[in-house]
Amino acid sequence: SADLIIDEKSMLGLRQLSWIDDRLREAFPNRNEEFFGGLNILL
């Protein structure tokens, strides 16, 4: 499984996290039903 590290979480709002989620679901279409395309998110 893959990881995505997000540094400076305090700089992100819900809108940006939602945008990241949408893009990752597009990038991994075989896992588009999973949050963040199935990636582990480290904040």
CHARMM-style PDB file with segment names, atoms N, HN, CA, C and O in Angstrom:
ATOM      1  N   SER     1       0.837  -1.178   0.000  1.00  0.00      PROA
ATOM      2  CA  SER     1       0.000   0.000   0.000  1.00  0.00      PROA
ATOM      3  C   SER     1       0.884   1.243   0.000  1.00  0.00      PROA
ATOM      4  O   SER     1       2.020   1.208   0.471  1.00  0.00      PROA
ATOM      5  N   ALA     2       0.365   2.312  -0.519  1.00  0.00      PROA
ATOM      6  HN  ALA     2      -0.558   2.340  -0.902  1.00  0.00      PROA
ATOM      7  CA  ALA     2       1.115   3.562  -0.650  1.00  0.00      PROA
ATOM      8  C   ALA     2       0.711   4.548   0.439  1.00  0.00      PROA
ATOM      9  O   ALA     2      -0.384   4.483   0.997  1.00  0.00      PROA
ATOM     10  N   ASP     3       1.628   5.454   0.718  1.00  0.00      PROA
ATOM     11  HN  ASP     3       2.518   5.507   0.265  1.00  0.00      PROA
ATOM     12  CA  ASP     3       1.396   6.484   1.728  1.00  0.00      PROA
ATOM     13  C   ASP     3       1.491   7.859   1.095  1.00  0.00      PROA
ATOM     14  O   ASP     3       2.239   8.066   0.139  1.00  0.00      PROA
ATOM     15  N   LEU     4       0.727   8.795   1.634  1.00  0.00      PROA
ATOM     16  HN  LEU     4       0.120   8.627   2.411  1.00  0.00      PROA
ATOM     17  CA  LEU     4       0.831  10.201   1.262  1.00  0.00      PROA
ATOM     18  C   LEU     4       1.056  10.978   2.548  1.00  0.00      PROA
ATOM     19  O   LEU     4       0.248  10.910   3.475  1.00  0.00      PROA
ATOM     20  N   ILE     5       2.153  11.712   2.598  1.00  0.00      PROA
ATOM     21  HN  ILE     5       2.809  11.767   1.846  1.00  0.00      PROA
ATOM     22  CA  ILE     5       2.471  12.509   3.781  1.00  0.00      PROA
ATOM     23  C   ILE     5       2.092  13.951   3.499  1.00  0.00      PROA
ATOM     24  O   ILE     5       2.547  14.542   2.520  1.00  0.00      PROA
ATOM     25  N   ILE     6       1.259  14.512   4.361  1.00  0.00      PROA
ATOM     26  HN  ILE     6       0.889  14.032   5.156  1.00  0.00      PROA
ATOM     27  CA  ILE     6       0.854  15.913   4.242  1.00  0.00      PROA
ATOM     28  C   ILE     6       1.461  16.661   5.422  1.00  0.00      PROA
ATOM     29  O   ILE     6       1.069  16.462   6.572  1.00  0.00      PROA
ATOM     30  N   ASP     7       2.423  17.523   5.115  1.00  0.00      PROA
ATOM     31  HN  ASP     7       2.741  17.685   4.180  1.00  0.00      PROA
ATOM     32  CA  ASP     7       3.060  18.344   6.139  1.00  0.00      PROA
ATOM     33  C   ASP     7       2.276  19.652   6.240  1.00  0.00      PROA
ATOM     34  O   ASP     7       1.652  20.083   5.271  1.00  0.00      PROA
ATOM     35  N   GLU     8       2.308  20.263   7.385  1.00  0.00      PROA
ATOM     36  HN  GLU     8       2.815  19.913   8.173  1.00  0.00      PROA
ATOM     37  CA  GLU     8       1.599  21.525   7.609  1.00  0.00      PROA
ATOM     38  C   GLU     8       0.082  21.366   7.441  1.00  0.00      PROA
ATOM     39  O   GLU     8      -0.564  22.149   6.744  1.00  0.00      PROA
ATOM     40  N   LYS     9      -0.459  20.355   8.081  1.00  0.00      PROA
ATOM     41  HN  LYS     9       0.066  19.719   8.646  1.00  0.00      PROA
ATOM     42  CA  LYS     9      -1.901  20.100   8.026  1.00  0.00      PROA
ATOM     43  C   LYS     9      -2.702  21.322   8.443  1.00  0.00      PROA
ATOM     44  O   LYS     9      -3.808  21.548   7.954  1.00  0.00      PROA
ATOM     45  N   SER    10      -2.141  22.101   9.344  1.00  0.00      PROA
ATOM     46  HN  SER    10      -1.242  21.917   9.742  1.00  0.00      PROA
ATOM     47  CA  SER    10      -2.869  23.272   9.832  1.00  0.00      PROA
ATOM     48  C   SER    10      -3.128  24.291   8.729  1.00  0.00      PROA
ATOM     49  O   SER    10      -3.978  25.168   8.885  1.00  0.00      PROA
ATOM     50  N   MET    11      -2.406  24.186   7.618  1.00  0.00      PROA
ATOM     51  HN  MET    11      -1.715  23.473   7.491  1.00  0.00      PROA
ATOM     52  CA  MET    11      -2.585  25.114   6.501  1.00  0.00      PROA
ATOM     53  C   MET    11      -3.704  24.654   5.559  1.00  0.00      PROA
ATOM     54  O   MET    11      -4.107  25.401   4.667  1.00  0.00      PROA
ATOM     55  N   LEU    12      -4.206  23.430   5.753  1.00  0.00      PROA
ATOM     56  HN  LEU    12      -3.879  22.824   6.477  1.00  0.00      PROA
ATOM     57  CA  LEU    12      -5.237  22.879   4.877  1.00  0.00      PROA
ATOM     58  C   LEU    12      -6.608  22.990   5.526  1.00  0.00      PROA
ATOM     59  O   LEU    12      -6.758  22.787   6.731  1.00  0.00      PROA
ATOM     60  N   GLY    13      -7.595  23.310   4.721  1.00  0.00      PROA
ATOM     61  HN  GLY    13      -7.473  23.475   3.742  1.00  0.00      PROA
ATOM     62  CA  GLY    13      -8.972  23.306   5.177  1.00  0.00      PROA
ATOM     63  C   GLY    13      -9.700  22.106   4.598  1.00  0.00      PROA
ATOM     64  O   GLY    13      -9.115  21.299   3.877  1.00  0.00      PROA
ATOM     65  N   LEU    14     -10.967  21.998   4.916  1.00  0.00      PROA
ATOM     66  HN  LEU    14     -11.443  22.654   5.502  1.00  0.00      PROA
ATOM     67  CA  LEU    14     -11.764  20.885   4.400  1.00  0.00      PROA
ATOM     68  C   LEU    14     -11.858  20.905   2.882  1.00  0.00      PROA
ATOM     69  O   LEU    14     -11.877  19.850   2.247  1.00  0.00      PROA
ATOM     70  N   ARG    15     -11.916  22.083   2.304  1.00  0.00      PROA
ATOM     71  HN  ARG    15     -11.900  22.939   2.820  1.00  0.00      PROA
ATOM     72  CA  ARG    15     -12.020  22.195   0.847  1.00  0.00      PROA
ATOM     73  C   ARG    15     -10.783  21.599   0.162  1.00  0.00      PROA
ATOM     74  O   ARG    15     -10.905  20.893  -0.839  1.00  0.00      PROA
ATOM     75  N   GLN    16      -9.602  21.886   0.703  1.00  0.00      PROA
ATOM     76  HN  GLN    16      -9.504  22.460   1.515  1.00  0.00      PROA
ATOM     77  CA  GLN    16      -8.377  21.351   0.120  1.00  0.00      PROA
ATOM     78  C   GLN    16      -8.278  19.840   0.314  1.00  0.00      PROA
ATOM     79  O   GLN    16      -7.855  19.124  -0.594  1.00  0.00      PROA
ATOM     80  N   LEU    17      -8.667  19.350   1.493  1.00  0.00      PROA
ATOM     81  HN  LEU    17      -9.011  19.931   2.230  1.00  0.00      PROA
ATOM     82  CA  LEU    17      -8.649  17.906   1.720  1.00  0.00      PROA
ATOM     83  C   LEU    17      -9.632  17.199   0.796  1.00  0.00      PROA
ATOM     84  O   LEU    17      -9.345  16.110   0.298  1.00  0.00      PROA
ATOM     85  N   SER    18     -10.777  17.805   0.567  1.00  0.00      PROA
ATOM     86  HN  SER    18     -11.010  18.690   0.972  1.00  0.00      PROA
ATOM     87  CA  SER    18     -11.754  17.236  -0.355  1.00  0.00      PROA
ATOM     88  C   SER    18     -11.197  17.209  -1.776  1.00  0.00      PROA
ATOM     89  O   SER    18     -11.408  16.240  -2.505  1.00  0.00      PROA
ATOM     90  N   TRP    19     -10.487  18.267  -2.172  1.00  0.00      PROA
ATOM     91  HN  TRP    19     -10.315  19.054  -1.580  1.00  0.00      PROA
ATOM     92  CA  TRP    19      -9.883  18.327  -3.504  1.00  0.00      PROA
ATOM     93  C   TRP    19      -8.841  17.221  -3.660  1.00  0.00      PROA
ATOM     94  O   TRP    19      -8.786  16.556  -4.695  1.00  0.00      PROA
ATOM     95  N   ILE    20      -8.007  17.024  -2.622  1.00  0.00      PROA
ATOM     96  HN  ILE    20      -8.051  17.564  -1.781  1.00  0.00      PROA
ATOM     97  CA  ILE    20      -6.999  15.961  -2.659  1.00  0.00      PROA
ATOM     98  C   ILE    20      -7.677  14.603  -2.775  1.00  0.00      PROA
ATOM     99  O   ILE    20      -7.239  13.755  -3.553  1.00  0.00      PROA
ATOM    100  N   ASP    21      -8.740  14.390  -2.009  1.00  0.00      PROA
ATOM    101  HN  ASP    21      -9.096  15.078  -1.378  1.00  0.00      PROA
ATOM    102  CA  ASP    21      -9.495  13.140  -2.068  1.00  0.00      PROA
ATOM    103  C   ASP    21     -10.032  12.904  -3.476  1.00  0.00      PROA
ATOM    104  O   ASP    21      -9.902  11.803  -4.012  1.00  0.00      PROA
ATOM    105  N   ASP    22     -10.626  13.914  -4.072  1.00  0.00      PROA
ATOM    106  HN  ASP    22     -10.732  14.809  -3.638  1.00  0.00      PROA
ATOM    107  CA  ASP    22     -11.175  13.776  -5.428  1.00  0.00      PROA
ATOM    108  C   ASP    22     -10.096  13.414  -6.434  1.00  0.00      PROA
ATOM    109  O   ASP    22     -10.291  12.525  -7.263  1.00  0.00      PROA
ATOM    110  N   ARG    23      -8.949  14.102  -6.367  1.00  0.00      PROA
ATOM    111  HN  ARG    23      -8.790  14.824  -5.694  1.00  0.00      PROA
ATOM    112  CA  ARG    23      -7.865  13.847  -7.327  1.00  0.00      PROA
ATOM    113  C   ARG    23      -7.300  12.444  -7.165  1.00  0.00      PROA
ATOM    114  O   ARG    23      -7.004  11.778  -8.158  1.00  0.00      PROA
ATOM    115  N   LEU    24      -7.146  11.983  -5.917  1.00  0.00      PROA
ATOM    116  HN  LEU    24      -7.386  12.524  -5.111  1.00  0.00      PROA
ATOM    117  CA  LEU    24      -6.610  10.642  -5.700  1.00  0.00      PROA
ATOM    118  C   LEU    24      -7.592   9.572  -6.159  1.00  0.00      PROA
ATOM    119  O   LEU    24      -7.172   8.528  -6.658  1.00  0.00      PROA
ATOM    120  N   ARG    25      -8.883   9.811  -6.000  1.00  0.00      PROA
ATOM    121  HN  ARG    25      -9.223  10.659  -5.594  1.00  0.00      PROA
ATOM    122  CA  ARG    25      -9.875   8.855  -6.505  1.00  0.00      PROA
ATOM    123  C   ARG    25      -9.819   8.775  -8.025  1.00  0.00      PROA
ATOM    124  O   ARG    25     -10.022   7.704  -8.597  1.00  0.00      PROA
ATOM    125  N   GLU    26      -9.544   9.913  -8.690  1.00  0.00      PROA
ATOM    126  HN  GLU    26      -9.380  10.783  -8.226  1.00  0.00      PROA
ATOM    127  CA  GLU    26      -9.376   9.910 -10.146  1.00  0.00      PROA
ATOM    128  C   GLU    26      -8.089   9.198 -10.546  1.00  0.00      PROA
ATOM    129  O   GLU    26      -8.059   8.481 -11.547  1.00  0.00      PROA
ATOM    130  N   ALA    27      -7.030   9.392  -9.772  1.00  0.00      PROA
ATOM    131  HN  ALA    27      -7.054   9.974  -8.960  1.00  0.00      PROA
ATOM    132  CA  ALA    27      -5.729   8.805 -10.094  1.00  0.00      PROA
ATOM    133  C   ALA    27      -5.717   7.288  -9.914  1.00  0.00      PROA
ATOM    134  O   ALA    27      -4.959   6.587 -10.584  1.00  0.00      PROA
ATOM    135  N   PHE    28      -6.553   6.785  -9.012  1.00  0.00      PROA
ATOM    136  HN  PHE    28      -7.168   7.355  -8.467  1.00  0.00      PROA
ATOM    137  CA  PHE    28      -6.624   5.354  -8.736  1.00  0.00      PROA
ATOM    138  C   PHE    28      -8.058   4.875  -8.963  1.00  0.00      PROA
ATOM    139  O   PHE    28      -8.774   4.590  -8.003  1.00  0.00      PROA
ATOM    140  N   PRO    29      -8.483   4.784 -10.231  1.00  0.00      PROA
ATOM    141  CA  PRO    29      -9.889   4.467 -10.522  1.00  0.00      PROA
ATOM    142  C   PRO    29     -10.337   3.092 -10.028  1.00  0.00      PROA
ATOM    143  O   PRO    29     -11.525   2.883  -9.782  1.00  0.00      PROA
ATOM    144  N   ASN    30      -9.410   2.166  -9.881  1.00  0.00      PROA
ATOM    145  HN  ASN    30      -8.445   2.336 -10.080  1.00  0.00      PROA
ATOM    146  CA  ASN    30      -9.808   0.843  -9.384  1.00  0.00      PROA
ATOM    147  C   ASN    30     -10.095   0.864  -7.884  1.00  0.00      PROA
ATOM    148  O   ASN    30     -10.604  -0.115  -7.338  1.00  0.00      PROA
ATOM    149  N   ARG    31      -9.770   1.976  -7.210  1.00  0.00      PROA
ATOM    150  HN  ARG    31      -9.356   2.771  -7.654  1.00  0.00      PROA
ATOM    151  CA  ARG    31     -10.046   2.110  -5.777  1.00  0.00      PROA
ATOM    152  C   ARG    31     -10.810   3.396  -5.493  1.00  0.00      PROA
ATOM    153  O   ARG    31     -10.652   3.984  -4.423  1.00  0.00      PROA
ATOM    154  N   ASN    32     -11.634   3.840  -6.435  1.00  0.00      PROA
ATOM    155  HN  ASN    32     -11.762   3.362  -7.304  1.00  0.00      PROA
ATOM    156  CA  ASN    32     -12.292   5.141  -6.277  1.00  0.00      PROA
ATOM    157  C   ASN    32     -13.419   5.139  -5.247  1.00  0.00      PROA
ATOM    158  O   ASN    32     -13.965   6.200  -4.944  1.00  0.00      PROA
ATOM    159  N   GLU    33     -13.776   3.996  -4.708  1.00  0.00      PROA
ATOM    160  HN  GLU    33     -13.332   3.134  -4.954  1.00  0.00      PROA
ATOM    161  CA  GLU    33     -14.786   3.949  -3.649  1.00  0.00      PROA
ATOM    162  C   GLU    33     -14.153   4.143  -2.274  1.00  0.00      PROA
ATOM    163  O   GLU    33     -14.860   4.310  -1.280  1.00  0.00      PROA
ATOM    164  N   GLU    34     -12.820   4.119  -2.217  1.00  0.00      PROA
ATOM    165  HN  GLU    34     -12.246   3.983  -3.024  1.00  0.00      PROA
ATOM    166  CA  GLU    34     -12.116   4.272  -0.944  1.00  0.00      PROA
ATOM    167  C   GLU    34     -11.686   5.724  -0.760  1.00  0.00      PROA
ATOM    168  O   GLU    34     -11.361   6.411  -1.728  1.00  0.00      PROA
ATOM    169  N   PHE    35     -11.687   6.181   0.480  1.00  0.00      PROA
ATOM    170  HN  PHE    35     -11.952   5.623   1.267  1.00  0.00      PROA
ATOM    171  CA  PHE    35     -11.216   7.535   0.756  1.00  0.00      PROA
ATOM    172  C   PHE    35      -9.777   7.688   0.290  1.00  0.00      PROA
ATOM    173  O   PHE    35      -8.962   6.786   0.483  1.00  0.00      PROA
ATOM    174  N   PHE    36      -9.462   8.811  -0.316  1.00  0.00      PROA
ATOM    175  HN  PHE    36     -10.124   9.544  -0.472  1.00  0.00      PROA
ATOM    176  CA  PHE    36      -8.123   9.140  -0.785  1.00  0.00      PROA
ATOM    177  C   PHE    36      -7.548   8.050  -1.690  1.00  0.00      PROA
ATOM    178  O   PHE    36      -6.346   7.789  -1.671  1.00  0.00      PROA
ATOM    179  N   GLY    37      -8.408   7.423  -2.473  1.00  0.00      PROA
ATOM    180  HN  GLY    37      -9.385   7.635  -2.488  1.00  0.00      PROA
ATOM    181  CA  GLY    37      -7.950   6.413  -3.419  1.00  0.00      PROA
ATOM    182  C   GLY    37      -7.294   5.214  -2.776  1.00  0.00      PROA
ATOM    183  O   GLY    37      -6.532   4.497  -3.424  1.00  0.00      PROA
ATOM    184  N   GLY    38      -7.582   4.991  -1.512  1.00  0.00      PROA
ATOM    185  HN  GLY    38      -8.201   5.574  -0.986  1.00  0.00      PROA
ATOM    186  CA  GLY    38      -7.022   3.844  -0.809  1.00  0.00      PROA
ATOM    187  C   GLY    38      -5.638   4.084  -0.232  1.00  0.00      PROA
ATOM    188  O   GLY    38      -5.059   3.176   0.364  1.00  0.00      PROA
ATOM    189  N   LEU    39      -5.091   5.288  -0.395  1.00  0.00      PROA
ATOM    190  HN  LEU    39      -5.562   6.026  -0.880  1.00  0.00      PROA
ATOM    191  CA  LEU    39      -3.777   5.594   0.158  1.00  0.00      PROA
ATOM    192  C   LEU    39      -3.876   5.855   1.656  1.00  0.00      PROA
ATOM    193  O   LEU    39      -4.899   6.330   2.150  1.00  0.00      PROA
ATOM    194  N   ASN    40      -2.804   5.540   2.365  1.00  0.00      PROA
ATOM    195  HN  ASN    40      -1.973   5.155   1.964  1.00  0.00      PROA
ATOM    196  CA  ASN    40      -2.692   5.903   3.779  1.00  0.00      PROA
ATOM    197  C   ASN    40      -2.268   7.359   3.841  1.00  0.00      PROA
ATOM    198  O   ASN    40      -1.290   7.747   3.201  1.00  0.00      PROA
ATOM    199  N   ILE    41      -2.983   8.164   4.596  1.00  0.00      PROA
ATOM    200  HN  ILE    41      -3.777   7.850   5.116  1.00  0.00      PROA
ATOM    201  CA  ILE    41      -2.682   9.584   4.714  1.00  0.00      PROA
ATOM    202  C   ILE    41      -2.060   9.834   6.085  1.00  0.00      PROA
ATOM    203  O   ILE    41      -2.648   9.521   7.120  1.00  0.00      PROA
ATOM    204  N   LEU    42      -0.864  10.404   6.067  1.00  0.00      PROA
ATOM    205  HN  LEU    42      -0.386  10.658   5.226  1.00  0.00      PROA
ATOM    206  CA  LEU    42      -0.175  10.755   7.306  1.00  0.00      PROA
ATOM    207  C   LEU    42      -0.190  12.264   7.431  1.00  0.00      PROA
ATOM    208  O   LEU    42       0.349  12.973   6.581  1.00  0.00      PROA
ATOM    209  N   LEU    43      -0.814  12.754   8.500  1.00  0.00      PROA
ATOM    210  HN  LEU    43      -1.253  12.178   9.189  1.00  0.00      PROA
ATOM    211  CA  LEU    43      -0.902  14.202   8.708  1.00  0.00      PROA
ATOM    212  C   LEU    43       0.057  14.628   9.796  1.00  0.00      PROA
ATOM    213  OT1 LEU    43       0.134  15.812  10.122  1.00  0.00      PROA
TER     214      LEU     43
END
